[in-house]
Amino acid sequence: MAEHIYAALQHSRWSSLNLSRLHLLSKLSDRDLAAVKSLAHGFVLPIPFGGGSNIKTAEAIYSGSYVIGTKAAFRGFEGFLSLPEIRSADNPKSFHRQIREVLASPRRSAPLPGTIGFDQRQSITWARCLAQLPVAVEKAKYDKVPSE
């Protein structure tokens, strides 16, 4: 996305100011990407419409950092909208306002047990999401398959 963001800002009215405030990263190794995510002040999810798995949304929510997203970005994760670091925006003006507020807010600490939303965030881990899969498979082996 870095090259697309650069191209969009390069000829804008405030290009030098905007570009001076960004650290645009190109392709990163998995290890470097994990480091960037762990250090992120926030995540921006400008997803315009539904479709797909929204794994990026789950990663952002799990981080405990600020998350600004559209309604489509939070599809399937509506229960997390009440967390204090989660921001939903319905239009570009609101989206920009949310970004400004987050950038002016103090950095959030990593979520720890006992903090607001910690247990709720655990519900989106692979271990928790897939915990019932072995039970369902075992049950399916013994369920009678209806004849056609």
C-alpha positions as CSV (number, residue, x, y, z in Angstrom):
1,M,0.0,0.0,0.0
2,A,2.9,2.4,0.6
3,E,3.4,3.2,-3.1
4,H,-0.4,3.9,-3.5
5,I,-0.4,6.2,-0.4
6,Y,2.6,8.0,-1.6
7,A,1.1,8.5,-5.1
8,A,-2.1,9.8,-3.6
9,L,-0.4,12.3,-1.4
10,Q,2.4,13.3,-3.7
11,H,0.4,15.9,-5.6
12,S,-2.0,17.0,-2.8
13,R,-2.1,20.5,-1.4
14,W,-0.2,19.6,1.7
15,S,2.0,16.8,0.3
16,S,5.3,17.8,1.9
17,L,3.7,18.2,5.3
18,N,1.7,14.9,5.1
19,L,4.6,12.9,3.6
20,S,7.0,14.2,6.3
21,R,4.7,12.7,9.0
22,L,4.5,9.2,7.4
23,H,6.9,6.3,7.5
24,L,5.9,4.4,4.4
25,L,7.2,0.8,4.5
26,S,7.3,-1.3,1.4
27,K,7.3,-5.1,1.5
28,L,8.4,-6.5,4.9
29,S,9.4,-9.9,6.2
30,D,7.0,-11.6,8.5
31,R,9.3,-10.9,11.4
32,D,9.6,-7.2,10.6
33,L,5.8,-6.9,10.0
34,A,5.2,-8.5,13.4
35,A,7.5,-5.9,15.0
36,V,5.8,-3.0,13.2
37,K,2.3,-4.3,14.3
38,S,3.5,-4.6,17.9
39,L,4.8,-1.0,17.9
40,A,1.8,0.5,16.1
41,H,0.0,3.4,17.8
42,G,-3.1,2.4,15.9
43,F,-4.6,0.6,12.9
44,V,-6.6,2.2,10.1
45,L,-9.1,-0.1,8.4
46,P,-10.8,1.9,5.5
47,I,-12.6,-1.1,4.2
48,P,-15.4,0.2,1.9
49,F,-17.6,-2.9,1.6
50,G,-18.0,-6.4,2.9
51,G,-16.5,-9.6,1.7
52,G,-13.6,-11.7,2.8
53,S,-12.5,-12.8,6.2
54,N,-11.6,-9.6,8.0
55,I,-8.5,-11.2,9.5
56,K,-6.8,-7.8,9.5
57,T,-9.7,-6.5,11.7
58,A,-9.2,-9.4,14.2
59,E,-5.4,-8.7,14.3
60,A,-6.0,-5.0,14.9
61,I,-8.6,-5.6,17.7
62,Y,-6.4,-8.2,19.4
63,S,-3.4,-5.8,19.5
64,G,-5.1,-3.6,22.0
65,S,-4.0,-0.5,20.1
66,Y,-6.4,2.0,18.7
67,V,-8.4,0.8,15.7
68,I,-10.3,3.1,13.3
69,G,-12.5,1.4,10.8
70,T,-15.6,1.6,8.7
71,K,-18.7,-0.3,9.5
72,A,-17.7,-2.8,6.8
73,A,-14.3,-3.3,8.6
74,F,-16.1,-4.4,11.8
75,R,-18.5,-6.8,10.1
76,G,-18.6,-9.8,12.4
77,F,-16.8,-7.9,15.1
78,E,-19.6,-5.5,16.2
79,G,-19.4,-6.8,19.8
80,F,-15.9,-5.1,20.0
81,L,-17.2,-1.6,19.1
82,S,-17.7,-0.9,22.8
83,L,-14.0,-1.2,23.7
84,P,-12.5,2.2,24.4
85,E,-9.8,1.9,21.7
86,I,-12.1,1.0,18.9
87,R,-13.5,3.7,16.7
88,S,-16.0,3.3,13.9
89,A,-16.6,6.0,11.3
90,D,-19.4,6.2,8.8
91,N,-18.1,8.9,6.4
92,P,-14.8,10.4,5.3
93,K,-15.1,13.5,7.6
94,S,-15.8,11.3,10.7
95,F,-13.0,8.9,9.6
96,H,-10.5,11.8,9.4
97,R,-11.7,13.2,12.8
98,Q,-11.2,9.8,14.4
99,I,-7.6,9.6,13.0
100,R,-6.8,13.1,14.4
101,E,-8.2,12.1,17.8
102,V,-6.2,8.9,17.9
103,L,-3.0,10.5,16.8
104,A,-3.4,13.1,19.6
105,S,-4.2,10.3,22.2
106,P,-1.5,8.7,24.4
107,R,-0.1,5.4,23.4
108,R,-2.0,2.4,24.8
109,S,-0.2,-0.3,26.7
110,A,-0.3,-4.0,25.7
111,P,-3.5,-5.6,27.0
112,L,-3.0,-7.5,30.2
113,P,-5.2,-10.0,32.0
114,G,-7.7,-8.1,34.1
115,T,-7.8,-5.0,31.8
116,I,-10.9,-3.9,30.0
117,G,-11.7,-6.2,27.1
118,F,-8.8,-8.6,27.6
119,D,-11.0,-11.7,27.9
120,Q,-13.2,-10.5,25.0
121,R,-10.1,-10.1,22.8
122,Q,-9.0,-13.7,23.6
123,S,-12.2,-14.9,22.0
124,I,-10.8,-14.0,18.5
125,T,-7.6,-16.1,18.9
126,W,-7.3,-19.1,16.6
127,A,-7.0,-21.4,19.7
128,R,-10.4,-20.1,21.0
129,C,-12.1,-20.0,17.7
130,L,-11.1,-23.5,16.7
131,A,-11.4,-25.1,20.2
132,Q,-14.8,-26.7,19.3
133,L,-13.6,-28.1,16.0
134,P,-12.3,-31.4,17.3
135,V,-15.5,-31.9,19.3
136,A,-17.6,-31.2,16.2
137,V,-15.6,-33.6,14.0
138,E,-15.8,-36.3,16.6
139,K,-19.5,-35.8,17.0
140,A,-20.0,-35.8,13.2
141,K,-18.2,-39.2,12.9
142,Y,-20.9,-40.8,15.1
143,D,-23.9,-38.8,13.8
144,K,-26.2,-40.8,11.5
145,V,-26.0,-39.5,8.0
146,P,-29.5,-39.2,6.5
147,S,-30.1,-41.4,3.5
148,E,-30.9,-39.6,0.2
